[in-house]
């Protein structure tokens, strides 16, 4: 299971990449870096929050995970 700090770090790096791509897309559609950047910032903030929550929920779902001996030992210790 991922730790909250790992999920947080993954969320931040994902959103940084998204911020750049959304700024470019916003610029292409509006012709303004400022307006495109504003759209990108709002999108990044909302995307970050929802991605983090999505990851937190999925870290608690066991479906689709392979149980290894190491994971089984960790589960019995917790």
C-alpha positions, -999 to 999 in steps of 0.1 A, spaced: 0 0 0 13 35 -8 19 59 20 0 92 20 33 111 14 41 90 -17 5 96 -30 10 133 -23 43 134 -42 28 116 -72 -1 140 -72 22 170 -72 44 158 -101 13 148 -121 -2 183 -116 30 201 -125 30 183 -159 -7 190 -162 -2 227 -155 23 231 -183 1 212 -208 -31 230 -198 -13 264 -201 -3 255 -236 -38 243 -245 -54 274 -229 -30 296 -249 -38 279 -282 -76 284 -276 -75 319 -261 -43 335 -276 -34 347 -241 -8 332 -218 -24 349 -188 -59 335 -195 -45 301 -204 -24 301 -173 -54 310 -151 -74 282 -166 -45 259 -160 -41 269 -124 -78 264 -116 -77 230 -134 -45 220 -116 -59 228 -81 -91 209 -87 -73 181 -105 -48 178 -76 -75 175 -50 -95 149 -69 -64 129 -79 -52 128 -43 -87 117 -30 -89 91 -58 -55 76 -49 -65 75 -12 -96 56 -20 -79 32 -43 -51 25 -18 -77 9 4 -92 -13 -23 -77 -47 -25 -92 -57 -59 -67 -64 -86 -37 -66 -63 -14 -96 -61 -7 -106 -25 30 -113 -21 47 -129 9 61 -95 19 27 -79 18 11 -107 37 37 -104 65 32 -66 67 -6 -71 69 -2 -94 99 20 -69 117 -5 -40 114 
